[in-house]
């Protein structure tokens, strides 16, 4: 489980390593599978 700091940052349970970003994927989004979007993610 992640915890919050006073600055609003999120940390792993060890309290030392901060979470930089979270990747979210919508598997039901058909447009995400187009060639253009695939190339954009590279």
MDAnalysis code that builds the backbone (N, CA, C; Angstrom):
import MDAnalysis as mda
import numpy as np

u = mda.Universe.empty(126, n_residues=42, atom_resindex=np.repeat(np.arange(42), 3), trajectory=True)
u.add_TopologyAttr("name", ["N", "CA", "C"] * 42)
u.add_TopologyAttr("resid", np.arange(1, 43))
u.add_TopologyAttr("resname", ["UNK", "UNK", "UNK", "UNK", "UNK", "UNK", "UNK", "UNK", "UNK", "UNK", "UNK", "UNK", "UNK", "UNK", "UNK", "UNK", "UNK", "UNK", "UNK", "UNK", "UNK", "UNK", "UNK", "UNK", "UNK", "UNK", "UNK", "UNK", "UNK", "UNK", "UNK", "UNK", "UNK", "UNK", "UNK", "UNK", "UNK", "UNK", "UNK", "UNK", "UNK", "UNK"])
u.atoms.positions = np.array([
    [0.840, -1.182, 0.000],
    [0.000, 0.000, 0.000],
    [0.883, 1.242, 0.000],
    [0.504, 2.237, -0.724],
    [1.264, 3.487, -0.803],
    [0.786, 4.454, 0.275],
    [1.694, 5.331, 0.678],
    [1.324, 6.340, 1.672],
    [1.552, 7.732, 1.106],
    [0.885, 8.715, 1.690],
    [1.011, 10.110, 1.260],
    [1.983, 10.840, 2.174],
    [2.696, 11.800, 1.613],
    [3.538, 12.674, 2.433],
    [2.814, 13.997, 2.635],
    [3.410, 14.870, 3.402],
    [2.806, 16.185, 3.641],
    [2.791, 17.035, 2.372],
    [3.670, 16.720, 1.413],
    [3.725, 17.486, 0.164],
    [2.765, 16.943, -0.885],
    [2.091, 15.842, -0.583],
    [1.165, 15.256, -1.537],
    [1.789, 14.176, -2.392],
    [3.088, 13.919, -2.208],
    [3.751, 12.852, -2.955],
    [3.316, 11.507, -2.398],
    [3.393, 10.481, -3.239],
    [3.066, 9.133, -2.789],
    [4.341, 8.324, -2.678],
    [4.397, 7.461, -1.652],
    [5.560, 6.631, -1.404],
    [5.160, 5.167, -1.311],
    [6.098, 4.274, -1.656],
    [5.903, 2.850, -1.434],
    [5.887, 2.601, 0.073],
    [5.529, 1.401, 0.487],
    [5.395, 1.112, 1.915],
    [6.697, 1.239, 2.688],
    [7.850, 1.223, 2.007],
    [9.110, 1.396, 2.741],
    [9.300, 2.837, 3.205],
    [8.478, 3.774, 2.690],
    [8.543, 5.162, 3.104],
    [9.727, 5.930, 2.556],
    [10.530, 5.290, 1.719],
    [11.736, 5.919, 1.174],
    [11.574, 6.230, -0.311],
    [11.133, 5.240, -1.060],
    [11.011, 5.380, -2.514],
    [9.692, 6.053, -2.869],
    [9.779, 7.153, -3.632],
    [8.556, 7.844, -4.053],
    [8.060, 7.270, -5.380],
    [6.774, 7.400, -5.612],
    [6.156, 6.948, -6.858],
    [6.192, 8.119, -7.823],
    [6.902, 7.945, -8.954],
    [7.065, 9.027, -9.924],
    [5.836, 9.196, -10.811],
    [5.296, 8.086, -11.307],
    [4.132, 8.162, -12.175],
    [3.424, 6.819, -12.184],
    [2.190, 6.823, -12.639],
    [1.377, 5.618, -12.743],
    [0.893, 5.515, -14.174],
    [1.027, 4.346, -14.762],
    [0.556, 4.122, -16.133],
    [-0.842, 3.513, -16.066],
    [-1.762, 4.085, -16.834],
    [-3.139, 3.602, -16.869],
    [-3.447, 3.145, -18.284],
    [-4.078, 1.999, -18.412],
    [-4.386, 1.445, -19.720],
    [-5.862, 1.089, -19.775],
    [-6.548, 1.539, -20.805],
    [-7.955, 1.203, -21.010],
    [-8.015, 0.154, -22.103],
    [-8.169, -1.109, -21.718],
    [-8.141, -2.189, -22.696],
    [-9.376, -2.219, -23.593],
    [-10.394, -1.466, -23.238],
    [-11.617, -1.443, -24.040],
    [-11.665, -0.261, -25.005],
    [-10.577, 0.485, -25.098],
    [-10.509, 1.639, -25.991],
    [-9.967, 1.165, -27.341],
    [-10.818, 1.020, -28.323],
    [-10.409, 0.537, -29.639],
    [-9.437, 1.461, -30.341],
    [-9.557, 2.761, -30.112],
    [-8.670, 3.727, -30.757],
    [-7.230, 3.547, -30.281],
    [-7.040, 3.073, -29.069],
    [-5.691, 2.895, -28.519],
    [-4.897, 1.856, -29.304],
    [-5.577, 1.022, -30.057],
    [-4.907, -0.037, -30.803],
    [-4.553, 0.373, -32.230],
    [-4.868, 1.595, -32.638],
    [-4.543, 2.027, -33.994],
    [-3.037, 2.199, -34.152],
    [-2.564, 2.141, -35.383],
    [-1.134, 2.275, -35.667],
    [-0.605, 3.608, -35.167],
    [-1.364, 4.675, -35.393],
    [-0.932, 6.012, -34.980],
    [-0.717, 6.073, -33.464],
    [-1.652, 5.560, -32.709],
    [-1.528, 5.578, -31.249],
    [-0.409, 4.658, -30.781],
    [-0.246, 3.549, -31.456],
    [0.843, 2.627, -31.123],
    [2.199, 3.291, -31.315],
    [2.357, 4.016, -32.406],
    [3.617, 4.720, -32.675],
    [3.827, 5.861, -31.677],
    [2.766, 6.507, -31.268],
    [2.856, 7.618, -30.318],
    [3.415, 7.148, -28.973],
    [3.057, 5.910, -28.576],
    [3.496, 5.389, -27.281],
    [4.956, 4.973, -27.267],
    [5.594, 4.868, -28.417],
    [7.001, 4.432, -28.461],
    [7.936, 5.468, -27.933],
])
